[in-house]
Amino acid sequence: MPVGSRLKQGRPYPLGATFDGQGVNFALFSANAEKVELCLFDDDGARELERLSLPECTEEVWHGYLPGARPGLFYGYRVHGPYDPANGHRFNANKLLIDPYAKQLSGPLEWNELHYAYIAGDPRKDLSFDTRDDAAVVPKGVVIAAAVQDDGKLLRTPRSHTVIYELHVRGYTMRHPSVGTELRGTMAALGHPDVIRHIRDLGVTAVELLPVHPSATTRALAKNGLREFWGYNAINFFAPESRYLAQGDVAEFRRTVQAFHDAGIEVILDVVFNHTGEVDKLGPTLSFRGIDNASYYCLTGDKSRYLDFTGCGNTLNISHPRVLQMVMDSLRYWAKDMLVDGFRFDLAVSLARQDQSFSPEAAFFSCVLQDPLLAKTKLIAEPWDLGPEGYRLSGFPPRWSEWNDRFRNDVRRFWRGDDGMLGDLAFRLSGSSDVFDHAKRRPTAGVNFVTAHDGFTLDDLVSYKVKHNEANKENGADGADGNFSWNCGVEGPSDDPAILRLRERQKRNLMATLLLSLGIPMILAGDEFGRTQRGNNNAYCQDNEIGWIDWSELDRNRDLLAFVQRLVRLRADHPVFRRSAFFLGDRTDEGGIKDIVWLSPEGHEMTQADWTSRRNHCLGVRYAAVSEMDAETYTRRLDPHAFLLLMNAGDTSQKFILPDTGADRKWSCVIDTASADAAPATHFDGLSAFPLEAHALALFVSEV
């Protein structure tokens, strides 16, 4: 591609490579560089054509304008400065660097020894200096035209109506029968009508995509013949992972988002701004480290090592204004140009550390909450990291939702049959008010889940007592040991009909508890039809049939799929399961019915003795009819249905006295997880005894 060989002064803003119709402006932040070279490559990125020194540096931004340059140009940077790890500097101009603001890369990053700025095997380790050029094995930035600004808008589904479906772009579509082999694993595959139809028919309102940014594979994984699959080792925060683009066009991502919007489904991105794939001081030099290590990363007092609050070797220095600017620019880009509806922030505590301590008043929170575009998006925090006092569940500001691991753990423990769980279960069912009822927060502050990408799938949760991560080749050192799982009597696959029936019942129990609880429920993709990872609870490096969803299981598990679909519809139809305010235990009418009543099997309201009985594994809850505000007319609509939920995690059946329904009204059992179809059509008088099976949940409805 012919371009002019002389750079003009250009502008320091915006950062990145910006095409204006006549040429491209290049701008790169580096406070400590001594010189920055723009490197241009041929049309396939294989051969370096020119090195042009950026002619200007304005307020620590190096910039230049290249007349005649067009979209499709391949480029990278070489940044000159001291290689002085003791003072936090790790410049090495022999290493081609990826522009942090590149919106497309020429291809995926493959691990290579040339990526390291020091000499492998040298006894001085990172104090040595490698002079080999690595341009041939580094993905190049690709200049793109600005996105066409059309009428695409965020869907803005109310948080109280939201049901999230967490999936991995590649793992979800690699074995989908409707998708051609040339598209599998890409955004185009995810946007296939049959793929979207399954998600839409499930009834969820949002898909949450595991990280879609380009990521790096560690040296240890590469030597074991494995690669980073989940994508939590980002090396850039603007470009989509090249593997996820079937045609190598970033517009493919936007088209898929629009296809989901057309189906009424929001798209939420899992973003990883807490660390990068350059890992610790012995990691590769790919971008940030070689551009300005001392600015981009949190360093120890002696500056030679990294503060590691993430367990991944480094921590991004979000307190630095330019690093914070990069994060904000990335979020705005994905929301404005790619139309994504929200973000889930991995290890979000790391983003809000000031002087190494978490602060709910951190600059990051202030920037996000005052931004007029991001204020319209959903914001979800993983409320912990691995640093000091890193577990901060409920510590995030209003407007944020948080992954509620208390829900996951307590619900798993209750259905496993642990003693003394009734009080904890009651809090989880009612929105975790013990956790979130402060600062005028609401039940939607909690994102409830029983399974997620990190941990057992639903099928494995009821099939394995311990993790089986042998395929990760880490001698069992990876993945959580405390899974609160129950294998129902046999470890792993079984052909015992009784074991299989119990496992199916437990799956129904867990799904029903998730979808009938206040808060925002999140379903792990494939759980609705029995996906398994063969007991692997940390499949982060399994880009194979362990990590890919097996769609052939769908036909064998249509009953479970139908059950989950019914639960999602039930939640959508009845506001009592998605109310936006906590229960108060107040009386709702002159008849004296409380908005929520906790019941013992004897039919009376729970006493202190009932709550504290460690051997009691049975709980009932009656929900009064509630009204809901219509978002368009701002009028209240009464849902005339009262509900009764019964749960028995014990090993024996339990007769449960149903509460009085009043004159001529009956309780109709709409769900009973003890039955295979889980949809009985039976009616019961008030004060009659219902035989609640062991390890079972039943839901009843009565009109007011």
QUIMOLIN-V773798 format. One record per backbone hydrogen bond with DSSP energy under -1.0 kcal/mol. CO is the residue of the C=O (numbers start at 1). NH is the residue of the N-H. If there is no record, write none. Layout:
# QUIMOLIN-V773798
<<CO NH> <CO NH>>
This chain:
# QUIMOLIN-V773798
<<8 65> <16 27> <18 25> <22 68> <23 20> <24 66> <25 18> <26 64> <27 16> <28 62> <35 80> <36 54> <37 78> <38 52> <39 76> <40 49> <40 50> <42 45> <47 42> <50 40> <52 38> <56 63> <58 61> <60 30> <61 58> <62 28> <63 56> <64 26> <65 8> <66 24> <66 69> <67 4> <70 73> <73 143> <74 41> <75 141> <76 39> <77 97> <78 37> <80 34> <80 35> <82 84> <82 91> <84 87> <84 89> <85 88> <89 84> <92 95> <94 134> <97 77> <99 102> <104 142> <112 115> <113 116> <115 285> <117 130> <119 122> <122 125> <124 127> <125 128> <134 137> <135 138> <140 106> <141 75> <143 72> <158 161> <159 162> <163 205> <163 206> <164 523> <165 208> <166 525> <167 210> <168 172> <170 174> <171 549> <173 176> <176 179> <180 183> <180 184> <183 186> <186 190> <187 191> <189 192> <192 196> <193 197> <194 198> <195 199> <196 200> <197 201> <198 202> <205 266> <206 165> <207 268> <208 167> <209 270> <212 241> <214 235> <218 222> <219 223> <221 226> <222 225> <233 216> <234 277> <241 244> <242 245> <244 187> <249 252> <250 253> <250 254> <251 255> <252 256> <253 257> <254 258> <255 259> <256 260> <257 261> <258 262> <260 265> <261 264> <266 207> <267 341> <268 209> <269 344> <271 346> <274 316> <276 279> <280 283> <286 98> <287 291> <288 292> <289 293> <292 295> <292 296> <293 297> <296 317> <298 307> <300 303> <305 300> <309 386> <315 298> <316 318> <317 320> <320 324> <321 325> <322 326> <323 327> <324 328> <325 329> <326 330> <327 331> <328 332> <329 333> <330 334> <331 335> <332 336> <333 337> <333 338> <334 340> <341 378> <342 269> <343 380> <344 271> <345 382> <347 350> <348 351> <349 352> <352 359> <354 357> <357 354> <359 362> <362 366> <363 367> <364 368> <365 369> <366 370> <371 375> <373 376> <374 377> <378 343> <379 401> <380 345> <381 403> <382 348> <382 384> <383 392> <387 390> <392 395> <397 400> <401 381> <402 447> <403 405> <404 408> <405 409> <406 410> <407 411> <408 412> <409 413> <410 414> <411 415> <412 416> <413 418> <414 417> <421 425> <422 426> <423 427> <424 428> <425 429> <426 430> <427 432> <428 431> <429 518> <432 435> <432 436> <433 437> <436 438> <438 441> <442 445> <443 446> <445 402> <446 520> <447 404> <448 522> <453 455> <457 461> <458 462> <460 463> <460 464> <461 486> <463 492> <469 472> <470 473> <474 477> <481 483> <487 490> <496 500> <497 501> <498 502> <499 503> <500 504> <501 505> <502 506> <503 507> <504 508> <505 509> <506 510> <507 511> <508 512> <509 513> <510 514> <511 515> <512 516> <520 448> <521 164> <523 166> <524 527> <526 529> <526 531> <527 530> <533 536> <535 468> <539 542> <540 229> <540 230> <542 544> <544 548> <550 553> <551 554> <557 561> <558 562> <559 563> <560 564> <561 565> <562 566> <563 567> <564 568> <565 569> <566 570> <567 571> <568 572> <569 573> <570 574> <574 577> <575 578> <586 595> <589 592> <593 588> <595 624> <597 622> <598 606> <599 620> <600 603> <601 657> <604 600> <607 611> <608 612> <613 616> <614 420> <617 649> <619 647> <620 599> <621 645> <622 597> <623 643> <626 639> <628 637> <630 634> <635 630> <637 628> <640 704> <642 702> <643 623> <644 700> <645 621> <646 698> <647 619> <648 696> <650 695> <654 692> <656 690> <658 687> <662 665> <667 684> <668 701> <671 699> <672 675> <682 669> <684 667> <685 688> <688 658> <690 656> <690 692> <692 654> <696 648> <697 673> <698 646> <699 670> <699 671> <700 644> <701 668> <702 642>>
